[in-house]
Amino acid sequence: MEKNIVSKDDFLYPRGRYYGQVKPENLVFNSNLQEFAQRVSYICNLETGGKLPPEEAYEQIKDLWKQLKRTKKQLKIGENPFQDDQDNQDQPPES
C-alpha cells in the first residue's frame, strides 16, 4: 500500500481548483480569495479558543479585507461585468 505524503504547507493551506473563466487576473484573485478565507478561518479559531482577543481578531480580519479589496481593484475584477473579451471580438459594433 502506497502512502501519499502531504507537505505541511499543503495541509495547512489547501487550495481548491478554479472553475471560472480562465484569465490571469481571475486566477490571481481566486488565489488571494482562498488565502483570505484560510486566514480568516485561523483568526476565528484563535479567537474562539481564547488565544486572540476579539478586538485583535476584528482588526486582523479588517486588514485582510482591505488587502483583498485593494487586490480586486488593482486586478480590475468586476469593472466590466457584462463585457467578455472573447465574445465581443467576433461581433460587429452596435449602431
C-alpha positions in Angstrom: 0.0 0.0 0.0 1.4 3.3 -1.1 1.2 6.3 1.2 0.8 9.8 -0.2 3.0 12.3 1.7 1.3 15.6 2.1 3.6 18.6 2.7 2.9 20.8 5.8 2.1 23.8 3.6 -0.4 21.8 1.5 -2.0 20.6 4.7 -2.2 24.0 6.4 -3.0 26.0 3.3 -5.1 23.8 0.9 -6.1 25.2 -2.4 -9.3 24.5 -4.3 -9.5 24.1 -8.0 -10.7 27.1 -10.0 -13.7 26.5 -12.3 -14.3 30.1 -13.5 -13.3 31.9 -16.7 -9.6 31.3 -17.0 -7.9 34.7 -17.2 -4.7 35.6 -15.3 -6.4 38.2 -13.2 -9.2 35.8 -12.2 -6.6 33.1 -11.2 -4.6 35.6 -9.1 -7.8 36.9 -7.4 -9.0 33.4 -6.7 -5.7 32.5 -5.1 -5.9 35.7 -3.0 -9.5 35.0 -2.1 -8.6 31.4 -0.9 -5.8 32.8 1.2 -8.1 35.4 2.7 -10.6 32.7 3.6 -8.0 30.4 5.1 -6.5 33.2 7.3 -9.9 34.4 8.4 -10.6 30.8 9.5 -7.4 30.7 11.5 -8.1 34.0 13.2 -11.7 32.9 14.1 -10.4 29.7 15.5 -7.8 31.5 17.6 -10.4 34.0 18.9 -12.9 31.2 19.7 -10.1 29.3 21.6 -9.3 32.3 23.7 -5.9 32.8 22.2 -6.7 36.1 20.5 -8.8 38.9 21.9 -12.0 39.8 19.9 -10.7 43.3 19.1 -7.5 42.0 17.7 -9.3 39.4 15.6 -11.6 42.0 14.2 -8.6 44.3 13.3 -6.7 41.5 11.7 -9.8 40.5 9.6 -10.4 44.1 8.7 -6.8 44.5 7.5 -7.1 41.3 5.4 -10.3 42.6 3.9 -8.7 45.8 2.9 -5.8 43.9 1.2 -8.4 41.8 -0.7 -10.3 44.9 -1.8 -7.0 46.5 -2.9 -6.1 43.4 -4.9 -9.6 43.3 -6.6 -9.2 47.0 -7.6 -5.7 46.5 -8.9 -6.7 43.5 -11.0 -9.9 45.4 -12.2 -12.1 42.4 -11.3 -15.8 43.2 -12.0 -15.3 46.6 -13.6 -17.0 45.4 -16.8 -19.2 42.5 -15.7 -21.2 42.3 -18.9 -18.2 42.5 -21.3 -16.5 39.3 -22.2 -13.3 39.9 -24.3 -13.7 36.7 -26.3 -17.4 37.1 -27.1 -17.1 40.7 -28.3 -14.2 40.1 -30.7 -16.3 38.4 -33.4 -19.3 40.7 -33.2 -19.6 44.0 -35.1 -20.1 47.2 -33.1 -23.7 48.1 -32.4 -25.2 51.1 -34.2 
